[in-house]
C-alpha cells in the first residue's frame, strides 16, 4: 500500500469575507497523478495557494507526509501558469531554476556548488540541461513549462503542484509533458494538477477530484461515469455537449 503524501481534512477558506472553500477533504498517494477539475471560480487556485501557505485557512488542516504549516509547504513544489512569470526578465535558465532554492538560500547568500548541482539535476529530470545558459526569453512555450517544472523540482519535493500546465500548448508538447509526468510519478513523486482539459485529465490521471467550493466527487476515471456529479460541478444539463463528450471518453 502506498503512503499518503497529501492529506486535506475539512478545509475551509474565506477571502474578502466570502467563503471560497468549505469542508474540502482530499488525499494524494505517493507516485499518483491527481487531477483537480472544476470551472473558473470553483476554488482550484485558492486551494493550491492555501496548500503553499500563501492564503490562511479558516478551518481544517493540510498535511504533507504528516507535516503541517511551513514544514508542509517546504515539501511542495509549485508550478504556476506560464503567464504568471515575467519572461522578458534578463535571466538565464539556470538562474530561473535557482530561484526555487530561494527559501533555502535567502536573498543575500551566494549559491554554492551543491546548489548548482541541484539546479543541474532538476534540469536533467526535465531534459533541459543543455539550456542552462540560455536566456529565458528565447524559450518556446513547451520549454518554458519544463523550466518551471525544473524550478519546482530543484528542492526534490514530495508533492509537485501544477496549475493548468497544458494551457496554450500544442498537442506534441502536451504529449511530451504527459510522458514527463509519468516519469516523475514512476520515480515516486506525487503530482496534483489543475486543468480545464477534461478529456486529457481522464486519460492521463490516476484519479480525479471534482471541485466546486468543496469536493463533489473523486475517484478513478472509471469510477466517475455517473453524469450527475459532473453536472453539479460544472452547472450544466444532461444535454450539455460537455456531458455527451465525457460520456464518450468514460464509456
C-alpha positions in Angstrom: 0.0 0.0 0.0 1.4 3.4 -1.0 2.0 6.2 1.6 -0.4 9.1 1.8 1.6 12.2 0.7 -1.1 14.9 0.8 -4.0 14.9 3.2 -6.5 17.7 3.3 -9.1 17.5 6.1 -12.2 19.6 6.4 -10.5 22.6 4.9 -12.4 25.9 4.7 -11.0 29.2 3.2 -12.5 32.7 3.2 -11.4 35.6 1.0 -12.8 39.1 1.3 -15.5 37.9 3.7 -16.7 35.3 1.3 -16.4 31.6 1.7 -14.4 30.1 -1.2 -13.8 26.6 0.1 -15.9 24.6 2.6 -15.2 21.2 4.1 -12.7 20.1 1.5 -11.3 16.6 2.1 -8.7 15.1 -0.3 -5.8 12.8 -0.4 -2.9 12.1 -2.8 -0.8 9.0 -2.6 2.9 8.5 -3.4 3.5 8.3 -7.1 0.0 9.3 -8.0 -1.2 11.9 -10.6 -4.3 13.5 -9.2 -6.3 15.8 -11.4 -8.3 18.7 -9.8 -11.2 19.6 -12.1 -13.8 22.4 -11.9 -15.0 25.5 -13.6 -13.5 29.0 -13.2 -14.3 30.3 -9.7 -14.6 26.8 -8.3 -11.7 27.4 -5.9 -8.9 25.4 -7.5 -6.2 28.1 -7.4 -7.3 29.1 -3.9 -6.8 25.5 -2.8 -3.3 25.4 -4.3 -2.3 28.8 -2.8 -3.6 27.6 0.6 -1.5 24.5 0.3 1.5 26.7 -0.3 0.8 28.7 2.8 0.0 31.8 0.8 -3.6 32.0 2.0 -4.6 31.2 5.6 -7.2 28.5 6.2 -10.3 29.4 8.2 -10.7 25.8 9.4 -9.2 22.4 8.7 -5.8 21.1 8.1 -3.3 20.4 5.3 -0.5 17.9 5.8 2.3 16.6 3.6 4.0 13.5 4.8 2.4 14.2 8.2 3.8 17.7 8.5 1.7 20.9 8.6 2.2 24.6 8.2 5.5 25.8 6.8 7.0 22.4 7.1 4.3 21.0 4.8 4.8 23.9 2.3 8.5 23.1 2.2 7.7 19.7 0.8 5.6 21.1 -2.1 7.0 22.2 -5.5 4.6 24.7 -7.1 4.4 25.3 -10.9 2.3 28.4 -11.7 0.7 29.1 -15.0 3.3 30.3 -17.5 1.6 33.8 -17.9 2.4 34.4 -14.2 6.1 34.6 -15.0 7.9 37.7 -16.4 9.6 36.0 -19.4 11.2 39.3 -20.5 13.3 39.4 -17.3 17.0 39.3 -18.1 17.9 35.9 -16.6 19.1 32.6 -18.0 17.5 29.2 -17.5 19.9 28.2 -14.7 19.2 31.4 -12.8 15.4 30.9 -13.0 15.7 27.3 -11.7 17.9 28.6 -8.9 15.0 30.7 -7.7 13.4 27.5 -6.5 16.1 27.5 -3.8 15.4 31.0 -2.5 13.8 29.8 0.7 16.9 27.7 1.5 19.4 30.4 0.4 17.7 33.6 1.5 18.0 36.6 -0.7 21.6 37.6 0.1 23.5 34.3 0.1 25.6 33.3 -2.9 24.7 29.9 -4.3 27.4 27.2 -3.7 28.4 24.1 -5.6 25.7 22.0 -4.0 23.0 24.4 -5.1 24.2 24.5 -8.7 24.3 20.7 -8.7 20.7 20.7 -7.6 19.8 23.0 -10.4 21.5 20.8 -13.0 19.8 17.7 -11.6 16.5 19.3 -11.9 17.2 20.3 -15.5 18.3 16.8 -16.2 15.0 15.5 -15.0 13.1 17.7 -17.5 15.7 17.0 -20.2 16.8 20.7 -20.4 20.3 20.5 -19.0 21.9 21.9 -22.2 19.7 25.0 -21.9 21.2 26.2 -18.6 22.9 29.2 -20.1 20.0 30.1 -22.5 18.1 33.4 -21.8 14.6 32.6 -20.8 13.2 35.0 -23.4 14.4 32.6 -26.1 12.4 29.6 -24.9 9.3 28.1 -26.6 6.1 27.6 -24.7 6.9 23.9 -24.0 10.4 24.7 -22.9 9.1 27.4 -20.6 6.8 24.9 -19.0 9.6 22.3 -18.4 11.8 25.0 -16.9 9.1 26.0 -14.4 8.8 22.3 -13.5 12.6 22.1 -13.0 12.4 25.2 -10.7 9.7 23.4 -8.7 11.7 20.1 -8.6 15.0 21.7 -7.5 14.2 21.1 -3.8 13.2 17.5 -4.6 9.6 17.9 -3.3 7.4 15.1 -2.2 4.4 16.7 -4.0 4.5 18.7 -7.3 1.5 21.0 -7.7 0.8 22.2 -11.3 -1.7 25.0 -12.2 -3.0 24.5 -15.7 0.2 23.0 -17.2 -1.2 22.3 -20.6 -2.9 25.7 -21.4 -1.7 27.1 -24.7 0.5 24.2 -25.6 0.2 22.2 -28.9 -0.5 18.5 -28.9 3.1 17.3 -29.4 4.2 19.4 -26.4 1.3 18.2 -24.3 2.4 14.6 -25.1 6.0 15.4 -24.0 4.7 16.8 -20.7 2.5 13.8 -20.2 5.5 11.5 -20.6 7.5 13.6 -18.2 4.7 13.4 -15.6 4.7 9.6 -16.0 8.4 9.5 -15.4 8.1 11.6 -12.2 5.2 9.6 -10.7 7.1 6.3 -11.6 10.0 7.8 -9.6 7.8 8.3 -6.6 6.9 12.0 -6.9 3.2 12.8 -6.4 1.5 15.2 -8.7 -1.6 17.4 -8.2 -2.7 19.1 -11.4 -5.5 21.5 -12.2 -6.6 21.6 -15.8 -9.5 22.6 -18.0 -8.8 19.9 -20.4 -11.1 17.3 -19.0 -10.6 14.7 -21.7 -6.8 14.8 -21.2 -7.2 14.5 -17.5 -9.4 11.5 -17.7 -6.9 9.7 -20.0 -3.8 10.6 -18.0 -4.7 11.0 -14.3 -4.8 8.1 -11.9 -7.6 9.8 -10.0 -9.6 13.0 -10.4 -11.4 15.2 -8.0 -14.4 17.4 -9.0 -14.3 20.7 -7.1 -16.9 23.4 -6.7 -16.3 25.1 -3.4 -16.0 21.6 -2.0 -15.1 18.1 -3.4 -18.3 17.0 -5.2 -16.8 13.6 -6.2 -13.4 11.9 -6.5 -12.1 8.6 -7.8 -10.5 6.9 -10.8 -11.9 8.0 -14.2 -13.6 4.6 -14.5 -15.5 5.3 -11.2 -16.8 8.6 -12.3 -19.2 7.5 -15.1 -22.3 8.9 -13.4 -23.1 12.3 -15.1 -24.7 13.8 -12.0 -21.6 15.0 -10.2 -20.2 16.4 -13.4 -23.5 18.3 -14.0 -23.4 19.6 -10.4 -19.7 20.6 -10.7 -20.0 22.5 -14.0 -23.7 23.5 -13.6 -24.7 22.0 -16.9 -27.7 19.9 -18.0 -27.6 16.3 -19.1 -28.0 17.6 -22.7 -24.8 19.6 -22.5 -22.1 18.9 -25.1 -19.7 18.6 -22.1 -21.7 15.6 -20.6 -22.0 14.0 -24.0 -18.3 14.3 -24.7 -17.4 13.0 -21.3 -19.7 10.0 -21.9 -17.6 9.1 -25.0 -14.4 9.3 -23.0 -15.6 7.4 -19.9 -17.5 4.6 -21.7 
